[in-house]
Amino acid sequence: MKHYPQACLALTLCTLLACDSTVPVAPPPETSTPDRPNFIHIFVDDLGYGDLSCFGATDIATPHIDRLAAEGIKFTEFYSASAVCSPSRAALLTGRYPVRMGINEVFFPESFTGMPESEITIAEVLKPLGYATGMVGKWHLGHMERYLPLNQGFDNYYGMPYSNDMESAVYLSGNAVDSFTVNQRYMTQTYTRHATDFIRAHAGEPFFLYLAHNMPHVPLYASPDFVGSSERGLYGDVVQELDWSVGQVLQTLDSLGIAENTLVIFSSDNGPWLVMEDHGGSAGALREGKQYTFEGGMRVPTVARWPARIPGGQVYDELATQMDWMPTFAALAGAELPADRPIDGRDLTAVLEGTGERADQGLLYIFANELRAYRHGDYKVKLPYRGFAGSPGMKAVAAHDTLLFNLKDDPGEQNNLLTSESERARALLEEMHREYDGLLPLPEQLVIRSPADRSHYDHVREYLARRDGGNSD
Ligand code: MG
């Protein structure tokens, strides 16, 4: 982009000034404060619970993400609101269960729908307080102009409107196509450059940056610098490049003197796509992955750092969700939450500061418009499942009856307690249905994939059969 040379020059000058100065570099005036922090949410795609070294991976090195955890807080029981991309992203940005918006599946390039404009995003909540709002990366909430980030509270957008395996693998700049040819090998670098440019451009005011990498969703690509760098093949190389990207963001904050008042979050949109074998990630000790409501599909590795307010070295071992960021950011910035609609997330301020717990609340696991499971406290109940024989895009999973697990003792969901704790299961099922009924009435499914009319081909086939039949006589 044309402003890179200027940005690079600015950084060089900043670096030189910092090196030459004998006094600490003061943050610029009007910058963020503990009452108006910057927010950076780094969201990666299909990263599994077992794919970061701070979450137990021994064959992928993620020192920068590990540093966020060590200097901040690590969430070991953090959930996405869905086991697939679009609903997960809608929930993060609005703090609401995706079924409330009719978003139960993923949008495709042939979708002419998107997250309704009437939904209120984190960006829209922060903007009236003077926040600069930027998004870089994968949107996946509709590609028509009315659904794009600029119409949902973001001042800037650069990225791909869909998944990198879909036919719309283009880069948009704002609402317009910037490039029809995307070299995915350099995608993580490209996003990193745009993200750090945004930070530099807005260092003097509070900002919200949503950096949503397309990687490590298939097809996998790493730049030549990272190919062969890990002990987990190309998948590990890609994750290590994402970790490098986190390092670039942190370094940029440091160089600008704004790291202290910047809350940086790193998380994944859903679990690993296990059917992709060595090109999919690992859920670690958790059962199953993306597309399923076992823990591996929705429990995602999550860390957060904010030196001014989050004591370092914390581990939070209780339930929290991606929907919590909306009310949390609003509380921290002093913003008003929308009062005309339910917000399902809960404020995590006390959790971040190490002074309290998240509000006692369960989590509904919903997939493709079906209620599948519910967790409250240590226990999870899972409704009977008819099983799936498998397909090129989806792993086979066996049918099962109602399941009850104690997730503290059994995070891998192996030991069904339904018989031994049937009364607990009954009570949890009742609570689940009560919670779900509280969401009703739900809007119609918004992701519309109507079959095309192919009758003209039938007509031609019939015509040819008639003609050929006539010739043979
Ligand atoms: Mg995903």
Residues whose N, C-alpha, C, O or C-beta is under 5 A from the ligand:
A	BS01	MG	D45 D46 V84 C85 D269 N270
